[in-house]
Amino acid sequence: MKRQKELNGNAAEVETAFYDAINRADLDALMALWADDEEIVCIHPGGARLIGHAAIRASWGALLADGGLHIRAGQLHETHNLMSSVHTVVEGVTASDGEAAHLLATNVYIKTPRGWRIVLHHVSVAPGGVPSDAGAPILH
C-alpha cells in the first residue's frame, strides 16, 4: 500500500521514493518512478545525456551494482503547476576518498495518467563545496 501511495502521490513523494530506491539499490522501484515516455532524460555528473528507458536503466544498473549510493537530498527549491514540477536539490554524498561531497540535481516531474513521474534527472558537481543560495552571484 505504501508503494502505491509513493507512485501516485505528489511530486515530492515521488522524489522521496526516488532517493529511497537509489539508497536501497532497488533498480525496479527506481525505474517504476519514470514516465512511460521514451523521451525521458538522465544526466549523471560528468556523463553523457541518456535518453529512453533502456539507456537510463543500464546506467543506474551499473551505478547500483555494488549497492546503494547513500544520497541525502536537501535544500529543495520547487517550482510547480498543475501538470509539472521542477525540483532543484543539493545531494549530499560520500566521495570515493571518503570525503563528503555535494552535487546539484534538477529533477523534473510531470503528472501522467499513472500519477507523477520523473522525466528528467540531471546532476552536476557543486563547485566549491556546499552550495548556498545566500549571496550567490547572478550570472544571467
ROSE-4610 file (N, C-alpha, C; in Angstrom, 1 decimal, always signed):
// ROSE-4610
residu = [M/M/M/K/K/K/R/R/R/Q/Q/Q/K/K/K/E/E/E/L/L/L/N/N/N/G/G/G/N/N/N/A/A/A/A/A/A/E/E/E/V/V/V/E/E/E/T/T/T/A/A/A/F/F/F/Y/Y/Y/D/D/D/A/A/A/I/I/I/N/N/N/R/R/R/A/A/A/D/D/D/L/L/L/D/D/D/A/A/A/L/L/L/M/M/M/A/A/A/L/L/L/W/W/W/A/A/A/D/D/D/D/D/D/E/E/E/E/E/E/I/I/I/V/V/V/C/C/C/I/I/I/H/H/H/P/P/P/G/G/G/G/G/G/A/A/A/R/R/R/L/L/L/I/I/I/G/G/G/H/H/H/A/A/A/A/A/A/I/I/I/R/R/R/A/A/A/S/S/S/W/W/W/G/G/G/A/A/A/L/L/L/L/L/L/A/A/A/D/D/D/G/G/G/G/G/G/L/L/L/H/H/H/I/I/I/R/R/R/A/A/A/G/G/G/Q/Q/Q/L/L/L/H/H/H/E/E/E/T/T/T/H/H/H/N/N/N/L/L/L/M/M/M/S/S/S/S/S/S/V/V/V/H/H/H/T/T/T/V/V/V/V/V/V/E/E/E/G/G/G/V/V/V/T/T/T/A/A/A/S/S/S/D/D/D/G/G/G/E/E/E/A/A/A/A/A/A/H/H/H/L/L/L/L/L/L/A/A/A/T/T/T/N/N/N/V/V/V/Y/Y/Y/I/I/I/K/K/K/T/T/T/P/P/P/R/R/R/G/G/G/W/W/W/R/R/R/I/I/I/V/V/V/L/L/L/H/H/H/H/H/H/V/V/V/S/S/S/V/V/V/A/A/A/P/P/P/G/G/G/G/G/G/V/V/V/P/P/P/S/S/S/D/D/D/A/A/A/G/G/G/A/A/A/P/P/P/I/I/I/L/L/L/H/H/H]
num = [1/1/1/2/2/2/3/3/3/4/4/4/5/5/5/6/6/6/7/7/7/8/8/8/9/9/9/10/10/10/11/11/11/12/12/12/13/13/13/14/14/14/15/15/15/16/16/16/17/17/17/18/18/18/19/19/19/20/20/20/21/21/21/22/22/22/23/23/23/24/24/24/25/25/25/26/26/26/27/27/27/28/28/28/29/29/29/30/30/30/31/31/31/32/32/32/33/33/33/34/34/34/35/35/35/36/36/36/37/37/37/38/38/38/39/39/39/40/40/40/41/41/41/42/42/42/43/43/43/44/44/44/45/45/45/46/46/46/47/47/47/48/48/48/49/49/49/50/50/50/51/51/51/52/52/52/53/53/53/54/54/54/55/55/55/56/56/56/57/57/57/58/58/58/59/59/59/60/60/60/61/61/61/62/62/62/63/63/63/64/64/64/65/65/65/66/66/66/67/67/67/68/68/68/69/69/69/70/70/70/71/71/71/72/72/72/73/73/73/74/74/74/75/75/75/76/76/76/77/77/77/78/78/78/79/79/79/80/80/80/81/81/81/82/82/82/83/83/83/84/84/84/85/85/85/86/86/86/87/87/87/88/88/88/89/89/89/90/90/90/91/91/91/92/92/92/93/93/93/94/94/94/95/95/95/96/96/96/97/97/97/98/98/98/99/99/99/100/100/100/101/101/101/102/102/102/103/103/103/104/104/104/105/105/105/106/106/106/107/107/107/108/108/108/109/109/109/110/110/110/111/111/111/112/112/112/113/113/113/114/114/114/115/115/115/116/116/116/117/117/117/118/118/118/119/119/119/120/120/120/121/121/121/122/122/122/123/123/123/124/124/124/125/125/125/126/126/126/127/127/127/128/128/128/129/129/129/130/130/130/131/131/131/132/132/132/133/133/133/134/134/134/135/135/135/136/136/136/137/137/137/138/138/138/139/139/139/140/140/140]
x = [+0.8/+0.0/+0.9/+1.9/+2.8/+3.4/+3.9/+4.5/+3.5/+2.2/+1.2/+1.0/+1.0/+0.9/+2.1/+3.3/+4.5/+4.4/+3.9/+3.8/+2.7/+1.7/+0.5/+0.4/+1.3/+1.2/+1.7/+2.1/+2.6/+4.1/+4.6/+5.9/+7.0/+6.7/+7.7/+7.7/+6.6/+6.6/+7.3/+7.2/+7.9/+9.4/+9.8/+11.2/+11.7/+11.0/+11.4/+11.6/+10.6/+10.7/+11.9/+12.2/+13.4/+14.7/+14.9/+16.2/+16.2/+15.0/+15.0/+15.4/+14.9/+15.2/+16.7/+17.3/+18.7/+19.5/+19.1/+19.8/+19.7/+18.6/+18.4/+18.9/+19.4/+19.8/+18.7/+17.5/+16.3/+16.0/+16.6/+16.5/+15.1/+14.3/+13.0/+12.1/+12.2/+11.5/+11.9/+13.2/+13.6/+13.1/+13.1/+12.6/+11.1/+10.4/+8.9/+8.5/+9.4/+9.1/+9.2/+9.8/+10.0/+8.7/+8.5/+7.4/+7.5/+6.4/+6.4/+7.0/+7.1/+7.6/+9.0/+9.4/+10.7/+11.7/+11.1/+11.9/+12.5/+12.4/+12.9/+14.4/+15.0/+16.4/+17.1/+18.3/+19.1/+20.5/+21.1/+22.5/+23.2/+24.1/+24.9/+26.0/+26.6/+27.7/+28.9/+29.2/+30.2/+29.9/+28.7/+28.3/+27.6/+27.3/+26.6/+25.1/+24.4/+22.9/+22.3/+21.6/+21.0/+19.5/+19.0/+17.6/+16.9/+15.8/+15.0/+15.2/+14.3/+14.3/+15.5/+15.8/+16.9/+18.2/+18.6/+19.8/+19.9/+18.8/+18.7/+18.8/+18.1/+18.1/+19.5/+20.2/+21.5/+22.5/+22.4/+23.3/+23.1/+21.8/+21.5/+21.9/+21.7/+22.1/+23.6/+24.4/+25.8/+26.2/+25.5/+25.8/+25.4/+24.3/+23.8/+24.3/+25.2/+25.6/+26.3/+27.0/+27.7/+26.9/+25.6/+24.8/+24.3/+23.6/+23.0/+24.1/+23.7/+24.6/+24.6/+23.7/+23.6/+23.6/+22.6/+22.5/+21.4/+21.7/+20.8/+20.4/+19.2/+18.7/+18.2/+18.6/+18.2/+18.2/+17.8/+17.8/+16.9/+15.7/+14.8/+14.3/+14.3/+13.7/+12.7/+11.4/+10.4/+9.6/+9.4/+8.5/+7.5/+6.2/+5.3/+4.0/+3.3/+1.9/+1.1/-0.1/-0.9/-0.4/+0.5/+0.9/+2.4/+3.2/+4.6/+5.2/+6.4/+7.0/+8.5/+9.3/+10.7/+11.3/+12.2/+12.9/+14.4/+15.0/+16.4/+16.8/+17.7/+18.2/+19.7/+20.2/+21.6/+21.7/+22.4/+22.6/+23.9/+23.8/+25.0/+25.4/+26.6/+27.1/+28.5/+29.0/+30.3/+31.1/+32.2/+33.1/+33.9/+34.5/+35.3/+36.4/+36.9/+38.0/+37.5/+36.2/+35.6/+35.2/+35.5/+35.2/+33.7/+33.1/+31.7/+31.8/+30.9/+30.8/+29.3/+29.2/+27.9/+27.6/+26.5/+26.1/+24.8/+24.6/+23.4/+22.6/+21.3/+20.4/+19.2/+18.7/+17.5/+16.6/+15.5/+14.5/+13.2/+12.8/+11.6/+10.5/+9.3/+8.2/+7.0/+6.3/+5.0/+3.9/+2.7/+1.6/+1.1/+1.0/+0.6/-0.7/-1.3/-2.5/-2.2/-0.9/-0.5/+0.1/-0.1/+0.4/+1.7/+2.3/+3.5/+4.7/+5.4/+6.6/+7.7/+8.9/+10.2/+10.3/+10.7/+11.0/+12.5/+13.1/+14.5/+15.1/+16.3/+17.2/+18.6/+19.0/+20.3/+21.1/+22.3/+23.2/+24.6/+25.1/+26.4/+27.1/+28.4/+29.2/+29.1/+28.8/+28.7/+30.1/+30.2/+31.6/+31.8/+33.0/+33.4/+32.7/+32.4/+31.8/+30.3/+29.8/+28.3/+27.8/+26.9/+26.4/+25.4/+25.4/+24.4/+23.8/+22.5/+21.8/+22.0/+22.4/+22.6/+23.8/+23.7/+24.8/+25.4/+24.7/+25.1/+25.1/+26.2/+26.2/+25.2/+24.6/+23.7/+24.5/+24.4/+25.2/+24.5/+23.1/+22.4/+21.0]
y = [-1.2/+0.0/+1.3/+1.3/+2.4/+2.7/+1.6/+1.8/+2.4/+2.0/+2.6/+4.1/+4.5/+5.9/+6.7/+6.1/+6.8/+7.0/+6.0/+6.1/+7.1/+7.2/+8.0/+9.3/+9.6/+10.8/+12.0/+13.1/+14.3/+14.1/+15.1/+15.0/+14.9/+15.5/+15.4/+14.0/+13.3/+11.9/+11.0/+11.3/+10.5/+10.8/+12.0/+12.3/+11.6/+11.5/+10.8/+9.3/+8.7/+7.3/+7.1/+8.1/+8.0/+7.9/+8.8/+8.7/+7.5/+7.0/+5.8/+4.6/+4.5/+3.4/+3.4/+4.6/+4.7/+4.2/+4.7/+4.3/+2.8/+2.1/+0.7/-0.1/+0.5/-0.1/-1.0/-0.4/-1.1/-0.6/-1.2/-0.7/-0.7/-1.8/-1.9/-0.8/-0.5/+0.6/+1.9/+2.1/+3.4/+3.6/+2.6/+2.7/+2.9/+2.4/+2.5/+3.9/+4.8/+6.2/+7.1/+6.6/+7.3/+7.3/+8.3/+8.4/+7.3/+6.9/+5.9/+6.4/+7.7/+8.3/+7.9/+7.6/+7.2/+8.4/+9.6/+10.9/+11.3/+10.4/+10.7/+10.9/+11.7/+12.0/+11.9/+11.4/+11.3/+11.7/+12.6/+13.0/+12.9/+12.0/+11.8/+12.8/+13.1/+14.0/+13.6/+14.6/+14.3/+13.3/+12.9/+11.8/+12.4/+11.5/+11.8/+11.9/+12.5/+12.6/+11.3/+10.6/+9.3/+9.6/+9.0/+9.2/+7.8/+7.7/+6.5/+5.5/+4.6/+3.7/+2.7/+2.2/+1.2/+1.8/+3.0/+3.6/+4.0/+4.6/+5.0/+3.8/+2.8/+1.6/+1.0/+0.9/+0.4/+1.2/+2.5/+3.3/+3.2/+3.2/+3.0/+1.6/+0.6/-0.7/-0.8/-0.2/-0.1/+0.6/+1.7/+2.5/+1.8/+1.0/+0.4/-1.1/-1.5/-2.9/-3.3/-2.4/-2.7/-2.2/-1.9/-1.4/+0.0/+0.4/+1.8/+2.9/+4.1/+5.2/+6.1/+6.0/+6.8/+8.3/+8.7/+10.1/+10.7/+11.9/+12.7/+13.9/+14.0/+15.2/+16.3/+17.5/+18.6/+19.9/+20.9/+22.3/+22.4/+21.7/+21.7/+23.1/+23.4/+24.5/+24.0/+24.3/+23.7/+24.7/+24.5/+25.3/+24.4/+24.7/+23.7/+24.4/+23.6/+24.0/+22.7/+22.7/+21.5/+20.3/+20.5/+19.3/+19.0/+20.0/+19.7/+20.3/+19.8/+20.2/+20.1/+21.2/+21.2/+21.4/+20.5/+20.5/+20.6/+21.5/+21.6/+21.2/+20.3/+19.9/+19.8/+19.8/+19.6/+18.1/+17.3/+15.9/+15.8/+15.4/+15.1/+13.6/+13.4/+12.0/+11.9/+10.7/+10.4/+10.0/+10.8/+10.6/+9.3/+8.8/+7.6/+7.7/+8.9/+9.0/+9.1/+9.0/+9.1/+10.4/+11.5/+12.8/+13.1/+14.0/+14.4/+15.3/+15.0/+15.8/+16.2/+17.2/+17.7/+17.9/+17.5/+17.5/+18.4/+19.0/+19.8/+19.0/+18.8/+18.0/+18.8/+18.6/+19.1/+17.9/+17.8/+16.7/+17.3/+16.8/+17.3/+16.2/+16.6/+15.6/+16.1/+15.2/+15.6/+14.7/+15.2/+14.5/+13.7/+12.4/+11.4/+10.7/+10.0/+9.2/+8.2/+7.9/+7.0/+7.7/+9.0/+9.8/+10.6/+11.2/+12.0/+11.0/+11.4/+10.6/+11.5/+11.0/+11.7/+11.7/+12.8/+12.9/+13.4/+14.0/+14.4/+14.4/+13.8/+13.8/+14.3/+15.4/+16.0/+16.4/+15.8/+16.1/+16.6/+17.6/+18.1/+18.3/+18.4/+18.6/+20.0/+20.2/+21.5/+22.2/+23.3/+24.0/+24.5/+24.4/+25.0/+24.4/+23.2/+22.6/+22.7/+23.0/+23.0/+24.3/+24.2/+25.5/+26.1/+27.4/+28.2/+29.2/+29.4/+30.4/+31.8/+32.0/+33.3/+34.0/+35.1/+35.9/+35.3/+34.4/+33.8/+34.9/+35.0/+36.0/+35.6/+36.6/+36.4/+36.4/+35.3/+35.1/+35.5/+35.5/+35.9/+36.4]
z = [+0.0/+0.0/+0.0/+0.8/+0.8/-0.6/-1.2/-2.6/-3.5/-3.5/-4.3/-4.1/-2.8/-2.4/-3.0/-2.8/-3.4/-4.9/-5.6/-7.0/-7.5/-6.7/-7.1/-6.3/-5.5/-4.6/-5.4/-4.7/-5.4/-5.8/-6.5/-7.0/-5.8/-4.7/-3.6/-3.1/-3.0/-2.6/-3.6/-4.9/-5.9/-5.7/-5.4/-5.2/-4.0/-3.0/-1.8/-2.1/-2.9/-3.3/-4.2/-5.1/-6.0/-5.2/-4.3/-3.5/-2.6/-2.1/-1.3/-2.1/-3.4/-4.3/-4.6/-4.8/-5.0/-3.8/-2.6/-1.4/-1.1/-1.6/-1.3/-2.5/-3.6/-4.8/-5.4/-5.4/-5.9/-7.3/-8.3/-9.7/-10.2/-9.9/-10.4/-9.8/-8.5/-7.8/-8.4/-8.7/-9.3/-10.6/-11.5/-12.9/-12.9/-11.9/-11.9/-11.7/-11.3/-11.0/-12.2/-13.3/-14.5/-15.4/-16.1/-17.1/-18.1/-18.7/-19.7/-21.1/-21.2/-22.5/-22.7/-23.9/-24.3/-24.4/-24.2/-24.3/-22.9/-21.9/-20.6/-20.7/-19.8/-19.9/-18.5/-18.5/-17.3/-17.6/-16.8/-17.0/-15.6/-15.5/-14.3/-14.3/-13.2/-13.1/-14.1/-15.0/-15.9/-17.0/-17.0/-18.0/-19.2/-20.1/-21.4/-21.1/-22.0/-21.9/-22.3/-21.4/-21.7/-22.0/-23.1/-23.5/-23.6/-22.9/-23.0/-21.9/-21.7/-20.6/-20.6/-21.7/-21.8/-21.4/-21.9/-21.6/-20.1/-19.6/-18.2/-17.3/-17.6/-16.7/-16.7/-17.8/-17.9/-17.0/-17.1/-16.3/-14.8/-14.4/-13.0/-12.5/-13.4/-13.1/-12.8/-13.6/-13.3/-12.1/-11.8/-10.6/-9.3/-9.4/-8.2/-8.1/-9.0/-8.9/-7.6/-7.0/-5.7/-4.5/-4.7/-3.5/-3.7/-2.7/-2.7/-2.7/-3.1/-3.1/-1.9/-1.1/+0.2/-0.1/-0.8/-1.2/-0.3/+0.2/+1.0/+0.2/-0.2/-0.9/+0.1/-0.1/+0.8/+0.0/+0.8/+0.2/-1.0/-0.9/-2.1/-2.4/-3.7/-4.3/-5.3/-5.2/-6.0/-6.8/-8.1/-8.9/-9.5/-9.4/-9.9/-10.4/-11.2/-11.6/-11.5/-12.2/-12.1/-12.7/-13.8/-14.6/-14.5/-13.9/-13.9/-12.6/-12.2/-11.0/-11.3/-11.0/-11.2/-9.8/-9.5/-8.2/-8.4/-7.7/-7.6/-6.1/-6.0/-4.7/-4.6/-3.4/-3.1/-2.6/-3.3/-2.9/-2.1/-0.9/-0.1/-0.3/-0.7/-0.9/-0.3/-0.2/+0.2/-1.0/-1.2/-2.4/-2.2/-3.3/-3.2/-2.3/-2.0/-1.0/+0.4/+0.6/+2.0/+2.4/+1.6/+1.9/+1.5/+2.3/+1.9/+0.6/-0.2/-1.5/-1.7/-2.5/-2.8/-4.3/-4.7/-6.1/-6.2/-7.4/-7.6/-8.6/-8.2/-9.1/-9.5/-10.7/-11.2/-11.5/-10.9/-11.1/-11.7/-12.8/-13.4/-13.4/-13.0/-12.9/-13.7/-14.3/-15.0/-14.4/-14.4/-14.0/-15.2/-15.0/-16.0/-15.6/-16.4/-16.0/-14.9/-14.7/-13.7/-12.4/-12.4/-11.3/-11.7/-10.7/-11.0/-11.4/-12.4/-12.9/-13.2/-13.1/-13.5/-15.0/-15.5/-17.0/-17.2/-16.1/-16.2/-14.9/-14.8/-13.6/-14.2/-13.7/-14.2/-13.0/-12.9/-11.7/-12.2/-11.4/-11.7/-10.3/-10.4/-9.2/-8.7/-7.4/-6.9/-6.8/-7.3/-7.2/-5.8/-5.3/-4.0/-2.8/-2.8/-1.6/-1.5/-0.3/-0.1/-0.7/-1.7/-2.3/-1.3/-1.4/-0.6/-1.5/-1.4/-2.2/-1.7/-0.4/+0.1/-0.5/-1.1/-1.6/-2.9/-3.5/-4.8/-5.9/-6.7/-7.8/-8.8/-9.4/-10.5/-11.8/-12.5/-13.7/-15.0/-15.0/-16.2/-15.8]
